[in-house]
Amino acid sequence: MQLLTISQNKPLKNLHLSVNLTELWAINCDLERVQLDGYVVNVQLEDNFHLATLKVKQPQVLRQLHLANTKLRNLDFLSNATQLIELDLTGMDKLSTTPLSSIFPKQLQRLSISSSLSSTMLPHLKNLSYLNILHNDMHEIYLRDNDYDLYVEDKAVVCEPLDEQAEADYNDFQMHCSYI
């Protein structure tokens, strides 16, 4: 099967899949538990506000993982997600205090994270080309070992661009830096 779309199924609380999929779309379903026994390449689970358990048996095939607005606390399986290039953790304020830097895949290219970011969470991400850090109350962020440096200081954003296309919105501290 290539694509399974089950979004907006509010009665759905548990999802256990043993099939191989290219894409899984289960957005806004009121899911509490998800177990993926088969391989899934792209997973969209955002806006499942009660999702507290996610088990991925084959994380090494994941390429995109969208978990925005879930209650997940543990993402240890990410350390084995060797193909993951896009990760969205926006609005996940329940993440454990374990530094995410120890589990972020090194090849990550796109990262969206908000509301739970601390200055120690960003690891050495040499391939990062997109960073979204909306709604963080941090004083400082430093991203190391990238081809370029990214530096953010308090509410007055100072961005040493990842390239000439970098953009920063100084009015509401929304920042997106990217390079081609």
mmCIF file of the C-alpha atoms, coordinates in Angstrom:
data_MODEL
# 
_entry.id   MODEL 
# 
loop_
_atom_site.group_PDB 
_atom_site.id 
_atom_site.type_symbol 
_atom_site.label_atom_id 
_atom_site.label_alt_id 
_atom_site.label_comp_id 
_atom_site.label_asym_id 
_atom_site.label_entity_id 
_atom_site.label_seq_id 
_atom_site.pdbx_PDB_ins_code 
_atom_site.Cartn_x 
_atom_site.Cartn_y 
_atom_site.Cartn_z 
_atom_site.occupancy 
_atom_site.B_iso_or_equiv 
_atom_site.pdbx_formal_charge 
_atom_site.auth_seq_id 
_atom_site.auth_comp_id 
_atom_site.auth_asym_id 
_atom_site.auth_atom_id 
_atom_site.pdbx_PDB_model_num 
ATOM 1   C CA . MET A 1 1   ? 0.000   0.000  0.000  1.00 0.00 ? 1   MET A CA 1 
ATOM 2   C CA . GLN A 1 2   ? 1.332   3.439  -0.868 1.00 0.00 ? 2   GLN A CA 1 
ATOM 3   C CA . LEU A 1 3   ? -0.854  5.848  1.106  1.00 0.00 ? 3   LEU A CA 1 
ATOM 4   C CA . LEU A 1 4   ? -3.218  5.489  4.051  1.00 0.00 ? 4   LEU A CA 1 
ATOM 5   C CA . THR A 1 5   ? -5.270  8.560  4.948  1.00 0.00 ? 5   THR A CA 1 
ATOM 6   C CA . ILE A 1 6   ? -7.413  8.341  8.068  1.00 0.00 ? 6   ILE A CA 1 
ATOM 7   C CA . SER A 1 7   ? -7.368  11.985 9.168  1.00 0.00 ? 7   SER A CA 1 
ATOM 8   C CA . GLN A 1 8   ? -10.319 13.544 11.028 1.00 0.00 ? 8   GLN A CA 1 
ATOM 9   C CA . ASN A 1 9   ? -11.536 10.200 12.440 1.00 0.00 ? 9   ASN A CA 1 
ATOM 10  C CA . LYS A 1 10  ? -12.350 11.461 15.931 1.00 0.00 ? 10  LYS A CA 1 
ATOM 11  C CA . PRO A 1 11  ? -13.540 8.120  17.380 1.00 0.00 ? 11  PRO A CA 1 
ATOM 12  C CA . LEU A 1 12  ? -10.148 6.552  16.581 1.00 0.00 ? 12  LEU A CA 1 
ATOM 13  C CA . LYS A 1 13  ? -8.103  6.184  19.814 1.00 0.00 ? 13  LYS A CA 1 
ATOM 14  C CA . ASN A 1 14  ? -5.620  3.401  18.982 1.00 0.00 ? 14  ASN A CA 1 
ATOM 15  C CA . LEU A 1 15  ? -3.859  2.645  15.713 1.00 0.00 ? 15  LEU A CA 1 
ATOM 16  C CA . HIS A 1 16  ? -1.802  -0.526 15.184 1.00 0.00 ? 16  HIS A CA 1 
ATOM 17  C CA . LEU A 1 17  ? -0.483  -1.039 11.658 1.00 0.00 ? 17  LEU A CA 1 
ATOM 18  C CA . SER A 1 18  ? 1.514   -3.997 10.364 1.00 0.00 ? 18  SER A CA 1 
ATOM 19  C CA . VAL A 1 19  ? 1.522   -2.941 6.699  1.00 0.00 ? 19  VAL A CA 1 
ATOM 20  C CA . ASN A 1 20  ? 4.297   -1.224 4.771  1.00 0.00 ? 20  ASN A CA 1 
ATOM 21  C CA . LEU A 1 21  ? 3.394   2.303  3.658  1.00 0.00 ? 21  LEU A CA 1 
ATOM 22  C CA . THR A 1 22  ? 4.966   5.154  1.805  1.00 0.00 ? 22  THR A CA 1 
ATOM 23  C CA . GLU A 1 23  ? 2.740   7.655  3.613  1.00 0.00 ? 23  GLU A CA 1 
ATOM 24  C CA . LEU A 1 24  ? 0.477   7.638  6.657  1.00 0.00 ? 24  LEU A CA 1 
ATOM 25  C CA . TRP A 1 25  ? -1.829  10.586 7.243  1.00 0.00 ? 25  TRP A CA 1 
ATOM 26  C CA . ALA A 1 26  ? -3.609  10.397 10.600 1.00 0.00 ? 26  ALA A CA 1 
ATOM 27  C CA . ILE A 1 27  ? -4.080  14.059 11.420 1.00 0.00 ? 27  ILE A CA 1 
ATOM 28  C CA . ASN A 1 28  ? -6.520  15.237 14.102 1.00 0.00 ? 28  ASN A CA 1 
ATOM 29  C CA . CYS A 1 29  ? -7.966  11.840 15.044 1.00 0.00 ? 29  CYS A CA 1 
ATOM 30  C CA . ASP A 1 30  ? -7.857  11.993 18.864 1.00 0.00 ? 30  ASP A CA 1 
ATOM 31  C CA . LEU A 1 31  ? -5.341  9.140  18.820 1.00 0.00 ? 31  LEU A CA 1 
ATOM 32  C CA . GLU A 1 32  ? -3.827  8.114  22.153 1.00 0.00 ? 32  GLU A CA 1 
ATOM 33  C CA . ARG A 1 33  ? -1.572  5.239  21.006 1.00 0.00 ? 33  ARG A CA 1 
ATOM 34  C CA . VAL A 1 34  ? 0.095   4.435  17.685 1.00 0.00 ? 34  VAL A CA 1 
ATOM 35  C CA . GLN A 1 35  ? 2.142   1.344  16.907 1.00 0.00 ? 35  GLN A CA 1 
ATOM 36  C CA . LEU A 1 36  ? 3.787   0.976  13.503 1.00 0.00 ? 36  LEU A CA 1 
ATOM 37  C CA . ASP A 1 37  ? 5.120   -2.555 12.977 1.00 0.00 ? 37  ASP A CA 1 
ATOM 38  C CA . GLY A 1 38  ? 5.627   -2.285 9.215  1.00 0.00 ? 38  GLY A CA 1 
ATOM 39  C CA . TYR A 1 39  ? 7.841   0.313  7.651  1.00 0.00 ? 39  TYR A CA 1 
ATOM 40  C CA . VAL A 1 40  ? 6.423   3.770  7.017  1.00 0.00 ? 40  VAL A CA 1 
ATOM 41  C CA . VAL A 1 41  ? 8.436   6.389  5.152  1.00 0.00 ? 41  VAL A CA 1 
ATOM 42  C CA . ASN A 1 42  ? 6.411   9.580  5.792  1.00 0.00 ? 42  ASN A CA 1 
ATOM 43  C CA . VAL A 1 43  ? 4.265   9.908  8.924  1.00 0.00 ? 43  VAL A CA 1 
ATOM 44  C CA . GLN A 1 44  ? 1.801   12.733 9.631  1.00 0.00 ? 44  GLN A CA 1 
ATOM 45  C CA . LEU A 1 45  ? 0.381   12.510 13.164 1.00 0.00 ? 45  LEU A CA 1 
ATOM 46  C CA . GLU A 1 46  ? 0.012   16.180 14.041 1.00 0.00 ? 46  GLU A CA 1 
ATOM 47  C CA . ASP A 1 47  ? -2.916  17.576 16.016 1.00 0.00 ? 47  ASP A CA 1 
ATOM 48  C CA . ASN A 1 48  ? -3.556  14.340 17.900 1.00 0.00 ? 48  ASN A CA 1 
ATOM 49  C CA . PHE A 1 49  ? -3.646  16.244 21.180 1.00 0.00 ? 49  PHE A CA 1 
ATOM 50  C CA . HIS A 1 50  ? -3.945  13.081 23.325 1.00 0.00 ? 50  HIS A CA 1 
ATOM 51  C CA . LEU A 1 51  ? -1.259  11.010 21.584 1.00 0.00 ? 51  LEU A CA 1 
ATOM 52  C CA . ALA A 1 52  ? 1.029   9.839  24.401 1.00 0.00 ? 52  ALA A CA 1 
ATOM 53  C CA . THR A 1 53  ? 2.515   6.618  22.972 1.00 0.00 ? 53  THR A CA 1 
ATOM 54  C CA . LEU A 1 54  ? 4.243   6.074  19.637 1.00 0.00 ? 54  LEU A CA 1 
ATOM 55  C CA . LYS A 1 55  ? 6.085   2.846  18.850 1.00 0.00 ? 55  LYS A CA 1 
ATOM 56  C CA . VAL A 1 56  ? 7.974   2.590  15.570 1.00 0.00 ? 56  VAL A CA 1 
ATOM 57  C CA . LYS A 1 57  ? 9.457   -0.844 14.859 1.00 0.00 ? 57  LYS A CA 1 
ATOM 58  C CA . GLN A 1 58  ? 11.449  0.259  11.794 1.00 0.00 ? 58  GLN A CA 1 
ATOM 59  C CA . PRO A 1 59  ? 12.548  3.858  12.420 1.00 0.00 ? 59  PRO A CA 1 
ATOM 60  C CA . GLN A 1 60  ? 15.475  3.461  10.022 1.00 0.00 ? 60  GLN A CA 1 
ATOM 61  C CA . VAL A 1 61  ? 13.143  3.970  7.013  1.00 0.00 ? 61  VAL A CA 1 
ATOM 62  C CA . LEU A 1 62  ? 11.470  7.158  8.298  1.00 0.00 ? 62  LEU A CA 1 
ATOM 63  C CA . ARG A 1 63  ? 12.171  10.208 6.126  1.00 0.00 ? 63  ARG A CA 1 
ATOM 64  C CA . GLN A 1 64  ? 9.509   12.638 7.372  1.00 0.00 ? 64  GLN A CA 1 
ATOM 65  C CA . LEU A 1 65  ? 7.908   12.676 10.808 1.00 0.00 ? 65  LEU A CA 1 
ATOM 66  C CA . HIS A 1 66  ? 5.311   15.261 11.824 1.00 0.00 ? 66  HIS A CA 1 
ATOM 67  C CA . LEU A 1 67  ? 4.287   15.085 15.483 1.00 0.00 ? 67  LEU A CA 1 
ATOM 68  C CA . ALA A 1 68  ? 3.155   18.667 16.127 1.00 0.00 ? 68  ALA A CA 1 
ATOM 69  C CA . ASN A 1 69  ? 0.672   19.168 18.958 1.00 0.00 ? 69  ASN A CA 1 
ATOM 70  C CA . THR A 1 70  ? 0.916   15.749 20.583 1.00 0.00 ? 70  THR A CA 1 
ATOM 71  C CA . LYS A 1 71  ? 1.575   14.705 24.202 1.00 0.00 ? 71  LYS A CA 1 
ATOM 72  C CA . LEU A 1 72  ? 4.513   12.437 23.399 1.00 0.00 ? 72  LEU A CA 1 
ATOM 73  C CA . ARG A 1 73  ? 7.231   12.505 26.051 1.00 0.00 ? 73  ARG A CA 1 
ATOM 74  C CA . ASN A 1 74  ? 9.737   10.026 24.673 1.00 0.00 ? 74  ASN A CA 1 
ATOM 75  C CA . LEU A 1 75  ? 11.282  10.026 21.205 1.00 0.00 ? 75  LEU A CA 1 
ATOM 76  C CA . ASP A 1 76  ? 14.197  7.663  21.829 1.00 0.00 ? 76  ASP A CA 1 
ATOM 77  C CA . PHE A 1 77  ? 13.453  5.726  18.631 1.00 0.00 ? 77  PHE A CA 1 
ATOM 78  C CA . LEU A 1 78  ? 14.719  8.759  16.693 1.00 0.00 ? 78  LEU A CA 1 
ATOM 79  C CA . SER A 1 79  ? 18.296  7.748  17.428 1.00 0.00 ? 79  SER A CA 1 
ATOM 80  C CA . ASN A 1 80  ? 17.736  4.868  14.964 1.00 0.00 ? 80  ASN A CA 1 
ATOM 81  C CA . ALA A 1 81  ? 15.971  6.997  12.343 1.00 0.00 ? 81  ALA A CA 1 
ATOM 82  C CA . THR A 1 82  ? 19.008  7.096  10.077 1.00 0.00 ? 82  THR A CA 1 
ATOM 83  C CA . GLN A 1 83  ? 17.111  8.356  6.998  1.00 0.00 ? 83  GLN A CA 1 
ATOM 84  C CA . LEU A 1 84  ? 15.055  11.070 8.739  1.00 0.00 ? 84  LEU A CA 1 
ATOM 85  C CA . ILE A 1 85  ? 15.437  14.434 7.022  1.00 0.00 ? 85  ILE A CA 1 
ATOM 86  C CA . GLU A 1 86  ? 12.319  16.319 8.206  1.00 0.00 ? 86  GLU A CA 1 
ATOM 87  C CA . LEU A 1 87  ? 11.024  16.527 11.783 1.00 0.00 ? 87  LEU A CA 1 
ATOM 88  C CA . ASP A 1 88  ? 8.188   18.642 13.198 1.00 0.00 ? 88  ASP A CA 1 
ATOM 89  C CA . LEU A 1 89  ? 7.879   18.783 16.989 1.00 0.00 ? 89  LEU A CA 1 
ATOM 90  C CA . THR A 1 90  ? 5.963   22.065 17.150 1.00 0.00 ? 90  THR A CA 1 
ATOM 91  C CA . GLY A 1 91  ? 3.836   22.488 20.264 1.00 0.00 ? 91  GLY A CA 1 
ATOM 92  C CA . MET A 1 92  ? 5.181   19.404 22.027 1.00 0.00 ? 92  MET A CA 1 
ATOM 93  C CA . ASP A 1 93  ? 5.626   20.828 25.512 1.00 0.00 ? 93  ASP A CA 1 
ATOM 94  C CA . LYS A 1 94  ? 5.598   17.402 27.201 1.00 0.00 ? 94  LYS A CA 1 
ATOM 95  C CA . LEU A 1 95  ? 8.951   16.183 25.857 1.00 0.00 ? 95  LEU A CA 1 
ATOM 96  C CA . SER A 1 96  ? 11.228  14.602 28.446 1.00 0.00 ? 96  SER A CA 1 
ATOM 97  C CA . THR A 1 97  ? 14.105  16.581 29.858 1.00 0.00 ? 97  THR A CA 1 
ATOM 98  C CA . THR A 1 98  ? 16.561  14.252 28.140 1.00 0.00 ? 98  THR A CA 1 
ATOM 99  C CA . PRO A 1 99  ? 18.428  16.476 25.686 1.00 0.00 ? 99  PRO A CA 1 
ATOM 100 C CA . LEU A 1 100 ? 17.051  15.920 22.226 1.00 0.00 ? 100 LEU A CA 1 
ATOM 101 C CA . SER A 1 101 ? 20.561  16.479 20.919 1.00 0.00 ? 101 SER A CA 1 
ATOM 102 C CA . SER A 1 102 ? 21.377  12.903 21.895 1.00 0.00 ? 102 SER A CA 1 
ATOM 103 C CA . ILE A 1 103 ? 18.642  11.473 19.654 1.00 0.00 ? 103 ILE A CA 1 
ATOM 104 C CA . PHE A 1 104 ? 18.388  13.884 16.705 1.00 0.00 ? 104 PHE A CA 1 
ATOM 105 C CA . PRO A 1 105 ? 19.542  12.201 13.493 1.00 0.00 ? 105 PRO A CA 1 
ATOM 106 C CA . LYS A 1 106 ? 22.684  13.891 12.179 1.00 0.00 ? 106 LYS A CA 1 
ATOM 107 C CA . GLN A 1 107 ? 21.366  14.065 8.588  1.00 0.00 ? 107 GLN A CA 1 
ATOM 108 C CA . LEU A 1 108 ? 18.293  16.125 9.578  1.00 0.00 ? 108 LEU A CA 1 
ATOM 109 C CA . GLN A 1 109 ? 17.625  18.907 7.050  1.00 0.00 ? 109 GLN A CA 1 
ATOM 110 C CA . ARG A 1 110 ? 14.369  20.460 8.298  1.00 0.00 ? 110 ARG A CA 1 
ATOM 111 C CA . LEU A 1 111 ? 13.496  20.981 11.956 1.00 0.00 ? 111 LEU A CA 1 
ATOM 112 C CA . SER A 1 112 ? 10.428  22.674 13.420 1.00 0.00 ? 112 SER A CA 1 
ATOM 113 C CA . ILE A 1 113 ? 10.318  22.878 17.184 1.00 0.00 ? 113 ILE A CA 1 
ATOM 114 C CA . SER A 1 114 ? 8.601   25.250 19.584 1.00 0.00 ? 114 SER A CA 1 
ATOM 115 C CA . SER A 1 115 ? 7.389   25.663 23.127 1.00 0.00 ? 115 SER A CA 1 
ATOM 116 C CA . SER A 1 116 ? 9.855   23.140 24.524 1.00 0.00 ? 116 SER A CA 1 
ATOM 117 C CA . LEU A 1 117 ? 13.219  24.140 23.174 1.00 0.00 ? 117 LEU A CA 1 
ATOM 118 C CA . SER A 1 118 ? 16.106  24.775 25.529 1.00 0.00 ? 118 SER A CA 1 
ATOM 119 C CA . SER A 1 119 ? 19.516  26.031 24.517 1.00 0.00 ? 119 SER A CA 1 
ATOM 120 C CA . THR A 1 120 ? 21.024  22.575 25.029 1.00 0.00 ? 120 THR A CA 1 
ATOM 121 C CA . MET A 1 121 ? 18.582  20.796 22.715 1.00 0.00 ? 121 MET A CA 1 
ATOM 122 C CA . LEU A 1 122 ? 20.065  21.759 19.367 1.00 0.00 ? 122 LEU A CA 1 
ATOM 123 C CA . PRO A 1 123 ? 22.794  19.367 18.360 1.00 0.00 ? 123 PRO A CA 1 
ATOM 124 C CA . HIS A 1 124 ? 25.427  19.412 15.655 1.00 0.00 ? 124 HIS A CA 1 
ATOM 125 C CA . LEU A 1 125 ? 23.246  19.404 12.555 1.00 0.00 ? 125 LEU A CA 1 
ATOM 126 C CA . LYS A 1 126 ? 25.533  19.981 9.584  1.00 0.00 ? 126 LYS A CA 1 
ATOM 127 C CA . ASN A 1 127 ? 22.801  19.347 7.007  1.00 0.00 ? 127 ASN A CA 1 
ATOM 128 C CA . LEU A 1 128 ? 20.153  21.591 8.572  1.00 0.00 ? 128 LEU A CA 1 
ATOM 129 C CA . SER A 1 129 ? 18.726  23.904 5.911  1.00 0.00 ? 129 SER A CA 1 
ATOM 130 C CA . TYR A 1 130 ? 15.498  24.967 7.673  1.00 0.00 ? 130 TYR A CA 1 
ATOM 131 C CA . LEU A 1 131 ? 14.942  25.812 11.327 1.00 0.00 ? 131 LEU A CA 1 
ATOM 132 C CA . ASN A 1 132 ? 11.608  26.957 12.760 1.00 0.00 ? 132 ASN A CA 1 
ATOM 133 C CA . ILE A 1 133 ? 11.722  27.971 16.439 1.00 0.00 ? 133 ILE A CA 1 
ATOM 134 C CA . LEU A 1 134 ? 8.414   29.761 16.942 1.00 0.00 ? 134 LEU A CA 1 
ATOM 135 C CA . HIS A 1 135 ? 7.226   30.717 20.439 1.00 0.00 ? 135 HIS A CA 1 
ATOM 136 C CA . ASN A 1 136 ? 10.333  29.964 22.461 1.00 0.00 ? 136 ASN A CA 1 
ATOM 137 C CA . ASP A 1 137 ? 11.231  31.976 25.557 1.00 0.00 ? 137 ASP A CA 1 
ATOM 138 C CA . MET A 1 138 ? 14.951  31.493 25.173 1.00 0.00 ? 138 MET A CA 1 
ATOM 139 C CA . HIS A 1 139 ? 17.676  34.053 25.553 1.00 0.00 ? 139 HIS A CA 1 
ATOM 140 C CA . GLU A 1 140 ? 20.189  32.358 23.304 1.00 0.00 ? 140 GLU A CA 1 
ATOM 141 C CA . ILE A 1 141 ? 20.436  29.634 20.675 1.00 0.00 ? 141 ILE A CA 1 
ATOM 142 C CA . TYR A 1 142 ? 23.637  28.518 19.065 1.00 0.00 ? 142 TYR A CA 1 
ATOM 143 C CA . LEU A 1 143 ? 23.732  25.959 16.291 1.00 0.00 ? 143 LEU A CA 1 
ATOM 144 C CA . ARG A 1 144 ? 27.188  24.488 15.842 1.00 0.00 ? 144 ARG A CA 1 
ATOM 145 C CA . ASP A 1 145 ? 29.012  22.574 13.141 1.00 0.00 ? 145 ASP A CA 1 
ATOM 146 C CA . ASN A 1 146 ? 26.747  23.735 10.371 1.00 0.00 ? 146 ASN A CA 1 
ATOM 147 C CA . ASP A 1 147 ? 28.300  25.132 7.219  1.00 0.00 ? 147 ASP A CA 1 
ATOM 148 C CA . TYR A 1 148 ? 27.215  28.482 8.649  1.00 0.00 ? 148 TYR A CA 1 
ATOM 149 C CA . ASP A 1 149 ? 26.374  29.677 12.162 1.00 0.00 ? 149 ASP A CA 1 
ATOM 150 C CA . LEU A 1 150 ? 22.964  30.678 13.457 1.00 0.00 ? 150 LEU A CA 1 
ATOM 151 C CA . TYR A 1 151 ? 22.808  32.880 16.525 1.00 0.00 ? 151 TYR A CA 1 
ATOM 152 C CA . VAL A 1 152 ? 19.668  34.237 18.205 1.00 0.00 ? 152 VAL A CA 1 
ATOM 153 C CA . GLU A 1 153 ? 19.737  36.615 21.149 1.00 0.00 ? 153 GLU A CA 1 
ATOM 154 C CA . ASP A 1 154 ? 16.681  37.416 23.298 1.00 0.00 ? 154 ASP A CA 1 
ATOM 155 C CA . LYS A 1 155 ? 13.738  39.193 21.596 1.00 0.00 ? 155 LYS A CA 1 
ATOM 156 C CA . ALA A 1 156 ? 16.011  41.224 19.326 1.00 0.00 ? 156 ALA A CA 1 
ATOM 157 C CA . VAL A 1 157 ? 16.902  38.549 16.847 1.00 0.00 ? 157 VAL A CA 1 
ATOM 158 C CA . VAL A 1 158 ? 20.418  38.547 15.487 1.00 0.00 ? 158 VAL A CA 1 
ATOM 159 C CA . CYS A 1 159 ? 20.747  36.030 12.720 1.00 0.00 ? 159 CYS A CA 1 
ATOM 160 C CA . GLU A 1 160 ? 24.035  35.297 11.098 1.00 0.00 ? 160 GLU A CA 1 
ATOM 161 C CA . PRO A 1 161 ? 22.434  33.956 7.938  1.00 0.00 ? 161 PRO A CA 1 
ATOM 162 C CA . LEU A 1 162 ? 22.704  30.393 6.823  1.00 0.00 ? 162 LEU A CA 1 
ATOM 163 C CA . ASP A 1 163 ? 22.937  32.093 3.409  1.00 0.00 ? 163 ASP A CA 1 
ATOM 164 C CA . GLU A 1 164 ? 21.832  35.258 1.639  1.00 0.00 ? 164 GLU A CA 1 
ATOM 165 C CA . GLN A 1 165 ? 18.202  34.057 1.634  1.00 0.00 ? 165 GLN A CA 1 
ATOM 166 C CA . ALA A 1 166 ? 17.897  33.908 5.443  1.00 0.00 ? 166 ALA A CA 1 
ATOM 167 C CA . GLU A 1 167 ? 14.903  35.758 6.816  1.00 0.00 ? 167 GLU A CA 1 
ATOM 168 C CA . ALA A 1 168 ? 14.000  36.947 10.310 1.00 0.00 ? 168 ALA A CA 1 
ATOM 169 C CA . ASP A 1 169 ? 10.813  38.606 11.533 1.00 0.00 ? 169 ASP A CA 1 
ATOM 170 C CA . TYR A 1 170 ? 11.989  40.906 14.325 1.00 0.00 ? 170 TYR A CA 1 
ATOM 171 C CA . ASN A 1 171 ? 8.481   41.990 15.390 1.00 0.00 ? 171 ASN A CA 1 
ATOM 172 C CA . ASP A 1 172 ? 7.115   38.748 16.813 1.00 0.00 ? 172 ASP A CA 1 
ATOM 173 C CA . PHE A 1 173 ? 10.239  36.614 17.177 1.00 0.00 ? 173 PHE A CA 1 
ATOM 174 C CA . GLN A 1 174 ? 9.261   34.225 14.421 1.00 0.00 ? 174 GLN A CA 1 
ATOM 175 C CA . MET A 1 175 ? 12.322  33.108 12.600 1.00 0.00 ? 175 MET A CA 1 
ATOM 176 C CA . HIS A 1 176 ? 12.937  30.877 9.646  1.00 0.00 ? 176 HIS A CA 1 
ATOM 177 C CA . CYS A 1 177 ? 16.461  30.487 8.352  1.00 0.00 ? 177 CYS A CA 1 
ATOM 178 C CA . SER A 1 178 ? 17.140  28.470 5.279  1.00 0.00 ? 178 SER A CA 1 
ATOM 179 C CA . TYR A 1 179 ? 19.602  28.007 2.470  1.00 0.00 ? 179 TYR A CA 1 
ATOM 180 C CA . ILE A 1 180 ? 19.350  26.306 -0.887 1.00 0.00 ? 180 ILE A CA 1 
# 
